[in-house]
């Protein structure tokens, strides 16, 4: 007997999850993807047995080719495929808006689509990260309203969050511990049965609220730790000390792990999940408390791209150039190295800030297909991008940037200046070649007296 699984959302979570399940005997997997101008092309690419991702994803290309050839994985935009699904995975984006409130447009839409078509006895699993309380109070209620069925009796519902990261999609699904929380013990058991076929590490079980909290607290914890590292980087800059030497000395103790500072925090999780935690607390908590660490950490991390623009101004000033009318090349559009993922990339804030200061901005990235945040030109040829540039501002530590020929790049630049947001370049080497060099956590802004 074949179990049909429909995975809604062919992104960084849905694609690897679908491919892994499709490899298991007895499962047929259908990916459900809206055919839009921005992402509809994924349907044809995946159905041809190829991965749509540009970055390094070990094993994913081969796995997709295998399951497509096997006939156990296909992708469609036909929502009627939900009608005979035994298991439905929800893997749509759940962003926050400018006021840090969750935007559940996609989540509500797919929940409604499921409710209108769900068959009795089906299992629905929410893998999208949501505010604590969302699975029970949003997804369950919508499905019940549209279907006339009762959750926990006529259909099962669980929450099991992803821990994926571009560059390690398969590895993190297979080899990371999994957390599963169902609205009933039966729902939990059914979800565990599915994940046990693709997850090699321990699977923890709980209720939906605890599982939702586990994800949002985990990412808030990381965001707070990064914010501390970023603030200490600013301290070290101000005092003329190298933060990376400090980190090495502190982390010499095995029970210490001071994080690495940088040009900003991006991705689908860290910039929004702390706000989802805060929203869940306010929406469903018994009393209101303000999670102050979360708000402060977000402000610090959101400021880092702005600080990068200050370092650019300072590096230009050292060469006698003003930022007004200068040409700045932002190295890296993706938020994460060696990937094409631009979700919440700090490069977007840096670009906007530099433009507000009067600079012309060009973006270079070896993996990203298009720049969705504005009309800025996105280039893949570094020499072409650097032509007549006044400063290179590195945001993403793509492997390509470690081997740049700075001598050749300097020849085509108008002003030799580099701002390093990820500690990629060796300071002595860069300075010896005649570049003005600034780096987050290494050199303070030399303010006029």
Secondary structure by P-SEA (a helix, b strand, c coil): cbbbbbbccccccaaaaaaaaaacccbbbbbbbbbcccccaaaaaaaaccccccccccaaaaaaaaaaaaccccccccccccccccbbbbbccccccccccccaaaaaaaaaaaaaccccbbbbbbccccccccccccaaaaaaaaccccccccbbbbbbbbbcccccaaaaaccbbbbbbcccaaaaaaaaaaaaaccccbbbbbcaaaaaaaaaaaaaaaaaaaaaaaaaaaaaaaacccaaaaaaaaaccccbbbbbbcccccccccccaaaaaaaaaaacccbbbbaaaaaaaaaaaaaaaaaaaaaaaaaaaaaccccccbbbbbcccccccccccccccaaaaaaaaaaaabbbbbbbbcccccccccccccccccccccccccbbbbccccccccccaaaaaaaacccbbbbbccccccaaaaaaacccccccccccccccc
